[in-house]
């Protein structure tokens, strides 16, 4: 084989090799996601002024959920049997209400709420836009009217409470911040002392638990263990993000009636 032919073969192979590598260095590959993220969503809260009276009775809460760029959010997924869960808590944490506003369309939810007094209230909304992540939006709103005397948030000496004929004892793993902990509620009939074995599913689970820091700035998602029965025990998992005072609300259902018990704990 002549040197000229050998040179041409080598040149052809070199050019082919260079061409085959272009997809790695010259071709830009990009993926565009249209998934709705929490940082791209805002919640606008309003109270109807003419109903925010001295008694604050029947005040209409209006929540509009939309994208920060002005784009609409008009579809939501059902989560724990509802499109949106709204937690309303007073500044001193003495008042608690868990309600479910009606969806009016175009990202707007509305519901009337009987506030016990004027003052600041924490609004906490849990929802999942269709095609988006589960998210929580919180805000302080002011209700007009005479304010009640604040109730101090003081850690309980005992974690056993009664509500609507039920005695509920809360047991927690040794309290510590930044650690996965188990919360176990044990429920008995207040009159007979017998363990309750007829708990009914509440929002698709054995119960519902909400936890807030003393200042109302941190809201903890609390998940019930799956596969639980009808009592007397109800087990949940959570983690306290920092040391401090927290208030815990537990909600359960018997005979089609929801009852709520609350506890205040100090986390070291």
BAFI-3210 file (N, C-alpha, C; in Angstrom, 3 decimals, decimal comma, padded with zeros to 6 digits):
// residues 268
n [1|2|3|4|5|6|7|8|9|10|11|12|13|14|15|16|17|18|19|20|21|22|23|24|25|26|27|28|29|30|31|32|33|34|35|36|37|38|39|40|41|42|43|44|45|46|47|48|49|50|51|52|53|54|55|56|57|58|59|60|61|62|63|64|65|66|67|68|69|70|71|72|73|74|75|76|77|78|79|80|81|82|83|84|85|86|87|88|89|90|91|92|93|94|95|96|97|98|99|100|101|102|103|104|105|106|107|108|109|110|111|112|113|114|115|116|117|118|119|120|121|122|123|124|125|126|127|128|129|130|131|132|133|134|135|136|137|138|139|140|141|142|143|144|145|146|147|148|149|150|151|152|153|154|155|156|157|158|159|160|161|162|163|164|165|166|167|168|169|170|171|172|173|174|175|176|177|178|179|180|181|182|183|184|185|186|187|188|189|190|191|192|193|194|195|196|197|198|199|200|201|202|203|204|205|206|207|208|209|210|211|212|213|214|215|216|217|218|219|220|221|222|223|224|225|226|227|228|229|230|231|232|233|234|235|236|237|238|239|240|241|242|243|244|245|246|247|248|249|250|251|252|253|254|255|256|257|258|259|260|261|262|263|264|265|266|267|268]
n.u [000,855|000,582|002,215|000,648|-002,027|-002,308|-002,129|-004,485|-006,453|-005,998|-006,592|-009,329|-010,415|-009,784|-011,301|-013,882|-014,016|-013,856|-016,255|-018,184|-018,124|-019,373|-021,922|-021,634|-020,246|-021,128|-023,860|-026,590|-028,575|-031,692|-034,225|-037,491|-039,556|-042,931|-043,984|-045,694|-044,283|-043,786|-042,503|-043,267|-045,812|-048,385|-050,429|-053,336|-054,973|-058,127|-060,539|-063,993|-064,965|-067,377|-068,427|-066,617|-067,105|-067,651|-068,218|-067,211|-068,480|-069,303|-067,457|-066,266|-063,852|-061,584|-059,627|-057,235|-055,472|-052,667|-050,285|-047,077|-046,221|-048,492|-049,985|-052,786|-054,074|-056,117|-056,928|-057,041|-055,750|-057,319|-056,629|-056,251|-059,035|-060,045|-060,008|-058,668|-057,148|-057,734|-056,259|-056,988|-055,699|-055,435|-053,443|-052,337|-052,522|-054,699|-057,129|-058,356|-059,098|-060,070|-060,854|-062,687|-062,644|-064,942|-064,556|-064,507|-063,742|-061,306|-059,074|-059,977|-061,002|-063,523|-064,930|-067,051|-066,258|-066,520|-065,001|-063,681|-062,957|-061,585|-058,385|-055,099|-054,727|-053,488|-053,312|-053,335|-052,851|-053,204|-052,600|-052,724|-051,812|-053,012|-050,741|-048,625|-046,582|-047,345|-048,210|-047,785|-049,209|-048,905|-050,136|-050,472|-053,468|-055,649|-058,414|-061,144|-062,427|-063,100|-060,393|-059,489|-058,214|-054,871|-053,925|-051,545|-048,953|-048,172|-046,150|-047,626|-048,231|-049,071|-049,740|-052,376|-055,634|-059,131|-061,984|-065,141|-066,224|-064,144|-061,065|-057,800|-054,548|-051,278|-048,261|-044,843|-041,789|-038,600|-038,235|-036,689|-034,956|-034,739|-034,948|-036,363|-039,474|-041,934|-045,369|-047,780|-051,127|-053,423|-056,622|-059,462|-062,730|-064,284|-066,104|-066,370|-063,786|-062,867|-060,926|-061,097|-062,444|-063,669|-062,954|-063,363|-062,456|-060,831|-060,678|-059,514|-057,666|-056,480|-056,544|-055,880|-053,159|-051,806|-049,084|-047,642|-045,134|-044,434|-044,533|-046,035|-044,850|-043,724|-044,918|-045,785|-045,808|-047,543|-047,619|-049,777|-049,172|-049,494|-052,113|-053,412|-055,818|-058,941|-058,519|-057,486|-055,236|-053,406|-050,984|-048,376|-045,873|-043,213|-040,964|-039,294|-038,122|-036,403|-035,267|-037,601|-040,926|-043,885|-047,168|-049,544|-052,125|-054,541|-056,799|-059,706|-062,234|-065,414|-068,471|-069,426|-068,623|-066,237|-063,566|-061,334|-058,143|-055,601|-052,133|-049,330|-045,883|-042,426|-039,575|-036,338]
n.v [-001,196|002,216|005,151|007,407|006,470|005,265|007,538|008,919|007,153|007,217|009,919|010,017|008,353|009,832|012,212|011,130|010,199|012,589|013,796|012,074|012,650|015,019|015,278|015,209|017,495|019,735|019,744|021,015|019,999|020,362|020,502|021,453|022,177|022,302|022,074|023,037|024,896|025,543|027,974|029,512|030,273|032,272|033,367|035,202|036,862|037,905|039,598|040,079|043,318|044,467|042,490|041,965|042,614|043,994|041,730|039,922|037,876|035,372|036,181|036,537|034,626|034,957|033,425|033,683|031,890|031,986|032,192|033,725|035,133|036,061|034,254|031,978|029,685|027,116|024,566|021,891|019,214|016,568|016,178|014,253|013,965|016,503|019,595|021,784|022,524|024,488|026,047|027,879|029,987|031,690|034,535|034,032|031,327|030,160|029,802|027,578|026,320|024,066|024,020|023,786|025,455|026,462|025,796|028,254|028,523|029,615|029,740|030,662|030,434|030,238|030,861|031,173|032,247|032,062|034,141|034,363|036,785|040,092|040,857|039,449|036,692|033,504|032,237|029,230|027,417|024,368|022,710|021,261|022,125|021,044|019,194|020,097|020,526|019,382|021,960|024,615|027,609|030,524|033,195|036,214|037,657|040,395|040,699|042,780|044,402|044,042|042,964|039,915|039,093|038,052|034,594|032,928|030,896|028,050|025,329|022,110|020,354|017,776|015,374|014,627|014,881|015,862|015,641|016,154|013,817|012,046|010,723|011,574|010,572|011,624|010,364|010,857|010,238|010,596|014,020|015,983|018,195|018,340|015,628|012,520|011,715|009,845|010,281|009,239|008,770|007,791|006,696|006,835|006,079|008,663|008,363|005,572|004,663|002,739|001,482|003,155|001,864|002,435|004,434|006,549|006,952|010,016|012,500|010,685|009,297|007,937|010,023|013,569|015,768|018,817|021,040|023,883|026,410|028,442|031,144|031,015|030,920|028,685|025,815|022,495|019,612|016,721|013,272|010,476|007,126|004,477|002,005|001,760|000,875|001,150|002,375|001,712|003,321|005,873|006,669|008,881|010,511|012,854|015,738|018,051|021,176|022,898|023,854|024,843|026,152|024,431|024,004|021,424|020,040|017,548|015,727|013,766|011,308|010,205|008,495|010,085|012,610|015,112|015,543|017,626|017,807|019,447|020,190|021,561|021,670|021,653|021,690|020,540]
n.w [000,000|-000,894|000,391|000,036|-000,178|002,339|003,944|003,204|004,161|006,922|007,421|006,790|008,789|011,074|010,714|010,797|013,426|014,873|014,124|015,240|017,924|018,425|019,582|022,327|023,142|021,725|021,503|023,104|025,787|027,150|029,691|030,230|032,853|033,837|036,308|039,250|041,754|045,277|045,836|043,728|044,120|045,551|048,310|048,877|051,372|052,585|054,650|054,979|055,394|056,335|057,868|059,809|062,630|065,960|067,446|065,758|064,471|062,123|060,180|056,914|055,400|052,834|050,457|048,026|045,676|043,700|040,944|041,330|039,147|038,062|036,687|036,449|038,927|038,896|039,447|041,761|043,759|045,593|048,976|051,768|051,772|051,199|049,295|050,299|053,376|056,173|058,847|061,688|064,076|067,155|068,240|070,773|070,853|072,052|070,814|068,385|065,207|062,739|059,515|056,352|053,553|050,941|047,494|045,056|042,481|039,980|041,633|044,110|047,475|049,984|053,242|056,097|059,380|062,903|064,803|068,096|069,268|068,659|067,081|066,285|064,071|063,148|059,928|058,239|055,427|053,796|050,774|047,450|044,345|041,175|039,336|040,792|043,787|047,156|049,421|051,876|052,993|054,908|057,009|058,957|060,024|060,753|062,845|063,283|066,253|069,808|071,767|073,395|076,678|076,660|076,783|078,643|077,236|078,548|079,505|079,974|083,035|083,139|080,590|079,982|079,006|078,816|076,673|075,400|076,658|076,417|077,534|077,031|076,721|076,188|075,026|074,564|072,865|074,541|074,765|072,291|070,133|066,517|065,849|064,948|066,249|068,130|068,609|070,756|071,232|073,654|074,137|076,208|077,551|079,306|081,435|082,020|081,938|080,267|077,511|074,377|071,462|069,142|067,343|064,557|061,068|060,388|058,132|056,389|057,932|061,095|062,783|063,247|063,534|064,662|065,043|066,537|066,937|069,850|069,122|066,853|064,390|063,203|061,653|061,984|059,992|060,615|060,572|060,456|061,422|059,100|058,550|061,001|063,542|065,156|067,560|070,993|070,694|068,952|066,658|065,748|063,714|064,013|063,993|065,990|065,069|066,483|069,782|072,367|073,163|072,352|070,958|070,812|068,947|068,911|066,919|066,763|065,893|066,947|066,797|064,705|065,481|065,870|068,101|069,979|071,434|073,361|073,992|075,730|075,341|076,366|074,498|074,772]
ca.u [000,000|001,422|002,120|-000,451|-003,289|-002,326|-002,407|-005,894|-007,251|-005,861|-007,310|-010,770|-010,757|-009,694|-012,458|-015,082|-013,993|-014,183|-017,673|-019,031|-018,066|-019,979|-023,129|-021,286|-019,731|-021,748|-025,321|-027,140|-029,787|-032,400|-035,561|-038,307|-040,619|-044,010|-044,515|-045,926|-043,506|-044,293|-041,910|-043,895|-047,228|-048,689|-051,799|-053,827|-056,035|-058,954|-061,722|-065,022|-064,956|-068,679|-068,776|-065,613|-067,697|-067,123|-068,330|-066,445|-069,235|-069,588|-066,526|-065,961|-062,439|-061,408|-058,243|-056,968|-054,188|-052,265|-048,851|-046,478|-046,081|-049,820|-050,682|-053,848|-054,099|-057,560|-057,232|-056,393|-055,937|-057,873|-055,627|-056,974|-060,469|-060,446|-059,156|-057,832|-057,325|-057,422|-056,108|-057,093|-055,205|-055,255|-052,053|-051,877|-052,720|-055,811|-058,232|-057,939|-060,187|-059,643|-062,033|-062,453|-063,366|-065,562|-063,844|-065,372|-063,175|-060,274|-058,128|-060,566|-061,693|-064,220|-065,656|-067,352|-065,708|-066,912|-063,850|-064,150|-062,636|-060,720|-056,964|-054,367|-054,924|-052,633|-054,000|-052,448|-053,570|-052,533|-053,264|-051,861|-052,273|-052,864|-049,477|-047,689|-046,211|-048,106|-047,604|-048,421|-049,079|-049,316|-050,158|-051,193|-054,526|-056,233|-059,868|-061,576|-063,236|-062,435|-059,504|-059,558|-056,971|-054,054|-053,739|-050,136|-048,650|-047,370|-046,063|-048,516|-047,591|-049,451|-050,194|-053,644|-056,717|-060,454|-062,767|-066,381|-066,395|-062,982|-059,835|-056,734|-053,206|-050,240|-046,917|-043,875|-040,414|-037,852|-038,276|-035,423|-035,121|-034,052|-034,922|-037,648|-040,127|-043,263|-046,414|-048,803|-052,327|-054,207|-057,947|-060,372|-064,002|-064,094|-066,969|-066,117|-062,353|-062,534|-060,270|-061,968|-062,103|-064,589|-062,557|-063,717|-061,467|-061,024|-059,910|-058,780|-056,658|-056,997|-056,684|-055,152|-052,375|-051,172|-048,156|-047,135|-044,234|-045,088|-044,756|-046,887|-044,108|-043,389|-046,039|-045,214|-046,601|-047,514|-048,199|-050,217|-048,698|-050,522|-052,578|-053,899|-057,194|-059,976|-058,185|-057,463|-054,015|-053,201|-049,553|-047,961|-044,433|-042,849|-039,658|-039,283|-036,951|-035,514|-035,749|-038,584|-042,266|-044,761|-048,513|-049,959|-053,558|-054,906|-058,223|-060,175|-063,676|-066,238|-069,913|-069,586|-068,299|-064,798|-063,169|-059,973|-057,412|-054,374|-051,080|-048,172|-044,664|-041,154|-038,591|-034,985]
ca.v [000,000|003,405|006,091|008,338|005,797|005,115|008,857|009,227|006,315|007,752|011,192|009,711|007,826|010,935|013,078|010,411|010,166|013,929|014,034|011,268|013,149|016,342|015,282|015,363|018,809|020,821|019,670|021,396|019,272|021,063|020,028|022,513|021,613|023,235|021,697|024,193|024,820|026,403|029,305|030,238|030,447|033,168|033,328|036,530|036,693|039,073|039,414|041,029|044,361|044,740|041,428|041,911|043,526|043,876|040,324|039,164|036,667|035,129|036,871|035,763|034,503|034,720|033,088|033,552|031,237|032,271|032,212|035,033|035,843|036,462|033,142|031,421|028,315|026,887|023,154|021,417|017,799|016,242|015,700|013,908|014,100|017,890|020,360|022,694|022,508|025,789|026,089|029,244|029,972|033,024|034,919|033,380|029,883|029,631|029,462|026,705|025,812|023,379|024,121|023,465|026,439|026,038|026,287|029,061|028,599|030,624|029,797|031,349|029,643|031,094|030,228|032,057|031,737|032,823|034,455|034,646|038,157|040,750|040,613|038,770|035,249|032,831|031,456|028,214|026,683|023,219|022,365|020,756|022,455|019,955|019,361|020,769|019,876|019,785|023,166|025,317|029,067|031,065|034,657|036,803|038,587|041,083|040,743|043,952|044,110|044,060|041,836|039,210|039,087|036,924|033,440|032,521|029,567|027,459|023,864|021,353|019,478|016,424|015,285|013,895|015,860|015,327|016,415|015,510|012,480|011,209|011,037|011,331|010,686|011,730|009,913|011,267|009,809|011,667|015,205|016,507|018,858|017,808|014,175|011,891|011,288|009,239|010,788|008,194|009,148|006,662|007,281|006,034|006,722|009,424|007,859|004,169|004,382|001,667|001,923|003,434|001,010|002,764|005,628|006,552|007,695|011,457|012,984|009,588|008,724|007,678|011,322|014,680|016,465|020,075|021,558|025,222|026,997|029,398|032,408|030,784|031,084|027,383|024,867|021,177|018,564|015,517|012,184|009,294|005,840|003,802|000,697|001,737|000,404|002,054|002,734|002,988|004,088|006,526|006,974|009,861|010,777|014,234|016,181|019,445|021,737|023,605|023,845|025,879|025,744|024,072|023,548|020,275|019,765|016,257|015,658|012,402|011,268|009,109|008,681|011,189|013,877|015,364|016,197|018,169|017,955|020,199|020,064|022,446|020,992|022,351|020,820|021,007]
ca.w [000,000|-001,018|001,506|-000,231|000,158|003,784|004,514|003,002|005,067|008,279|007,474|006,805|010,120|012,025|010,528|011,255|014,886|015,353|013,883|016,105|019,285|018,506|020,391|023,734|023,478|020,996|021,549|024,410|026,124|028,222|030,030|030,797|033,675|034,152|037,614|040,106|042,984|046,353|045,736|042,626|044,456|046,659|048,825|049,261|052,349|052,882|055,473|054,589|056,411|056,942|058,799|060,867|063,598|067,321|067,853|064,769|064,149|060,725|059,297|055,720|055,046|051,401|050,127|046,594|045,412|042,324|040,699|041,573|037,879|037,632|036,048|037,289|039,442|039,008|039,703|042,980|044,042|046,905|049,922|052,998|051,512|050,963|048,384|051,080|054,829|056,748|060,293|062,214|065,451|067,708|068,511|072,000|070,630|072,853|069,905|067,289|064,378|061,517|058,662|054,947|052,726|049,681|046,315|044,210|041,143|039,717|042,744|045,258|048,492|050,947|054,335|057,228|060,635|064,091|065,639|069,456|069,651|067,707|067,271|065,226|063,946|062,186|058,907|057,676|054,382|053,174|049,521|046,387|042,995|040,207|038,642|041,674|045,027|048,336|049,961|052,983|052,972|056,198|057,133|060,079|059,631|061,901|062,931|064,038|067,423|071,110|071,953|074,674|077,436|076,195|077,658|078,569|076,709|079,617|079,378|080,848|084,007|082,758|079,206|079,972|078,868|078,503|075,708|074,923|077,213|076,127|078,245|076,058|077,284|075,161|075,386|073,549|073,087|075,232|073,922|071,793|068,842|065,340|065,977|064,668|067,481|068,050|069,488|070,909|071,963|074,166|074,386|077,026|077,865|080,546|082,501|082,386|081,988|079,336|076,275|073,237|070,318|068,051|066,612|063,128|060,262|060,282|056,977|055,773|058,820|062,437|063,425|062,634|064,552|064,258|066,043|066,273|067,917|070,735|068,414|065,702|063,144|062,610|061,593|061,732|059,379|061,443|059,782|061,190|060,914|058,306|058,976|062,380|063,649|065,649|068,925|071,712|070,459|067,666|066,646|064,743|063,659|063,722|064,495|066,391|064,390|067,396|071,158|072,631|073,578|071,241|071,293|070,006|068,895|068,337|066,572|066,517|065,645|067,462|066,600|063,750|066,119|066,018|069,350|069,913|072,702|073,125|074,993|075,550|075,792|076,194|073,845|075,103]
c.u [000,888|001,219|000,949|-001,785|-003,411|-002,673|-003,879|-006,799|-007,202|-006,623|-008,811|-011,205|-010,750|-010,897|-013,746|-015,159|-014,365|-015,663|-018,555|-019,073|-018,802|-021,188|-022,826|-020,926|-020,496|-023,261|-025,815|-028,466|-030,450|-033,786|-036,312|-039,473|-041,672|-044,669|-044,612|-045,196|-044,017|-043,755|-042,547|-045,352|-047,380|-050,157|-052,176|-055,062|-056,817|-060,110|-062,732|-065,212|-066,298|-069,103|-067,752|-066,007|-067,085|-067,172|-067,550|-067,161|-069,472|-068,683|-066,169|-064,462|-062,363|-059,927|-058,123|-055,566|-053,844|-050,751|-048,322|-046,309|-047,427|-050,621|-051,702|-053,524|-055,563|-057,928|-056,400|-056,709|-056,544|-056,767|-056,303|-058,441|-060,942|-059,498|-058,203|-058,190|-056,883|-057,397|-056,123|-056,722|-055,008|-053,784|-051,504|-052,082|-053,877|-056,996|-057,672|-059,168|-059,611|-060,873|-061,656|-063,282|-063,914|-064,801|-064,828|-064,891|-062,140|-059,326|-058,657|-061,310|-062,328|-064,884|-065,909|-066,826|-066,127|-065,686|-064,337|-063,914|-061,813|-059,258|-056,334|-054,600|-053,980|-053,498|-052,984|-053,249|-052,684|-053,300|-052,233|-052,435|-052,075|-051,612|-048,430|-047,395|-047,188|-047,427|-048,439|-048,163|-049,660|-049,295|-050,841|-052,253|-055,120|-057,750|-060,251|-062,417|-062,416|-061,602|-059,680|-058,207|-056,146|-053,923|-052,280|-049,992|-047,656|-047,332|-046,947|-047,713|-047,912|-049,997|-051,414|-054,771|-058,039|-061,161|-063,955|-066,502|-065,244|-061,782|-058,657|-055,381|-052,188|-048,905|-045,981|-042,518|-039,687|-037,691|-036,875|-035,685|-034,314|-033,896|-036,305|-038,229|-041,492|-044,183|-047,507|-049,936|-053,059|-055,532|-058,821|-061,662|-063,880|-064,908|-066,574|-064,636|-061,916|-061,866|-061,277|-061,514|-063,002|-064,241|-062,904|-062,659|-061,835|-060,092|-058,977|-057,711|-057,264|-057,181|-055,858|-054,441|-051,718|-050,264|-047,665|-046,122|-044,987|-045,411|-045,606|-046,174|-043,766|-044,565|-045,474|-046,230|-046,445|-048,263|-048,576|-049,598|-049,834|-050,934|-053,050|-055,383|-058,143|-059,750|-057,854|-056,225|-053,992|-051,770|-049,206|-046,447|-044,192|-041,437|-039,752|-038,010|-035,962|-036,075|-036,740|-039,912|-043,149|-046,152|-048,942|-051,475|-053,776|-056,407|-058,592|-061,696|-064,288|-067,695|-070,198|-069,305|-066,797|-064,542|-061,683|-059,382|-056,092|-053,417|-049,984|-046,952|-043,452|-040,135|-037,187|-034,089]
c.v [001,242|004,305|007,047|007,730|005,649|006,432|009,212|008,418|006,845|009,058|010,981|009,226|008,934|011,871|012,429|010,415|011,519|014,229|013,291|011,798|014,474|016,396|015,493|016,806|019,962|020,867|019,966|020,684|019,984|020,483|021,160|021,877|022,683|022,872|022,929|023,985|025,832|027,826|030,155|030,586|031,427|033,055|034,720|036,344|037,999|038,661|040,460|042,041|044,537|043,648|041,288|042,903|043,315|042,435|039,413|037,888|036,567|035,875|035,978|035,804|034,166|034,519|032,904|032,999|031,445|032,209|033,628|035,837|036,285|035,366|032,509|030,015|027,995|025,427|022,676|019,943|017,626|015,649|015,475|014,326|015,525|018,557|021,280|022,572|023,856|025,681|027,551|029,203|031,408|033,267|034,215|031,868|029,296|029,208|028,669|026,249|025,241|023,268|023,899|024,397|025,819|026,632|026,991|029,116|029,703|030,813|030,424|030,368|030,596|030,261|031,277|031,418|032,650|033,035|034,829|036,086|038,780|040,434|039,895|037,261|034,706|032,011|030,504|027,385|025,586|022,848|021,859|021,173|021,251|020,201|020,061|019,961|020,246|020,984|023,777|026,808|029,618|032,586|035,044|037,750|039,198|041,123|041,941|043,537|044,118|042,797|041,218|039,291|037,871|035,831|032,992|031,103|028,914|025,942|023,161|020,478|018,022|016,429|014,374|014,908|015,135|016,251|015,584|014,062|011,525|011,683|010,612|011,584|010,667|011,286|010,257|010,662|010,905|012,879|015,696|017,148|018,142|016,299|013,611|011,316|010,676|009,890|009,720|008,702|007,883|007,211|006,302|006,806|007,400|008,847|006,470|003,855|003,295|002,222|002,101|002,588|001,295|004,099|005,477|007,320|009,176|011,976|011,905|008,954|008,505|008,977|012,364|015,435|017,698|020,528|022,928|025,613|028,063|030,709|032,256|030,859|029,771|026,431|023,515|020,254|017,298|014,411|011,006|008,049|005,149|002,480|000,622|001,381|001,475|002,428|001,511|003,856|004,684|007,067|007,877|010,051|012,243|014,494|017,662|020,105|022,444|023,497|024,986|025,294|025,532|023,727|022,500|020,141|018,403|016,212|014,225|012,425|010,004|009,460|009,928|012,564|013,998|016,042|016,537|018,263|018,667|020,065|021,079|021,747|021,897|021,354|021,341|021,120]
c.w [000,000|000,180|001,311|000,167|001,671|004,468|004,388|003,926|006,493|008,438|007,559|008,178|011,169|011,936|011,024|012,776|015,465|015,208|014,852|017,534|019,472|019,428|021,869|024,087|022,841|021,128|022,953|024,629|027,302|028,409|030,704|031,559|033,964|035,480|038,511|041,437|044,000|046,248|044,637|042,903|045,613|047,048|049,317|050,146|052,518|053,790|055,053|055,698|057,099|057,917|059,915|061,954|064,973|067,813|066,930|064,345|062,646|059,768|058,110|055,439|053,559|051,125|048,624|046,392|043,942|042,192|040,895|040,287|037,310|036,967|036,977|037,794|039,695|039,262|040,891|043,177|045,437|047,773|051,266|052,890|051,230|049,964|049,148|052,553|055,373|058,272|060,719|063,694|065,930|068,051|069,737|071,980|071,439|071,997|068,726|066,521|063,091|060,621|057,202|054,058|051,447|048,502|045,390|042,764|041,029|040,896|044,013|046,165|049,498|052,031|055,423|058,509|061,785|064,980|067,046|069,902|068,536|067,994|066,095|065,270|062,876|061,236|058,275|056,687|053,811|051,913|048,529|045,037|042,068|039,367|039,477|042,920|046,139|048,972|051,073|052,839|054,276|056,174|058,440|059,520|060,888|061,781|063,791|065,239|068,695|071,294|073,333|075,378|077,020|077,250|077,538|078,028|077,669|079,439|080,402|081,811|083,720|081,344|079,114|080,012|078,601|077,534|075,260|075,378|076,948|076,945|077,362|076,713|076,152|075,731|074,228|073,899|073,853|074,321|073,573|070,445|067,764|065,398|065,692|065,952|067,195|069,071|069,563|071,810|072,387|074,682|075,169|077,245|079,234|081,701|082,965|082,547|081,016|078,072|075,147|072,041|069,120|067,388|065,138|062,339|060,199|059,204|056,436|056,638|060,200|063,214|062,707|063,746|063,945|065,388|065,597|067,340|068,714|070,034|067,161|064,364|062,457|062,760|061,199|061,070|060,227|060,715|060,677|060,569|060,171|058,951|060,416|062,410|064,134|067,110|069,746|071,432|069,055|067,664|065,466|064,823|063,335|064,210|064,819|065,855|065,303|068,807|071,365|073,078|072,352|071,782|070,285|070,097|068,246|068,090|066,187|066,371|066,229|067,235|065,771|064,353|066,317|067,353|069,288|071,312|072,396|074,312|074,683|076,144|075,574|075,631|074,154|073,866]
res [x|x|x|x|x|x|x|x|x|x|x|x|x|x|x|x|x|x|x|x|x|x|x|x|x|x|x|x|x|x|x|x|x|x|x|x|x|x|x|x|x|x|x|x|x|x|x|x|x|x|x|x|x|x|x|x|x|x|x|x|x|x|x|x|x|x|x|x|x|x|x|x|x|x|x|x|x|x|x|x|x|x|x|x|x|x|x|x|x|x|x|x|x|x|x|x|x|x|x|x|x|x|x|x|x|x|x|x|x|x|x|x|x|x|x|x|x|x|x|x|x|x|x|x|x|x|x|x|x|x|x|x|x|x|x|x|x|x|x|x|x|x|x|x|x|x|x|x|x|x|x|x|x|x|x|x|x|x|x|x|x|x|x|x|x|x|x|x|x|x|x|x|x|x|x|x|x|x|x|x|x|x|x|x|x|x|x|x|x|x|x|x|x|x|x|x|x|x|x|x|x|x|x|x|x|x|x|x|x|x|x|x|x|x|x|x|x|x|x|x|x|x|x|x|x|x|x|x|x|x|x|x|x|x|x|x|x|x|x|x|x|x|x|x|x|x|x|x|x|x|x|x|x|x|x|x|x|x|x|x|x|x|x|x|x|x|x|x]
***
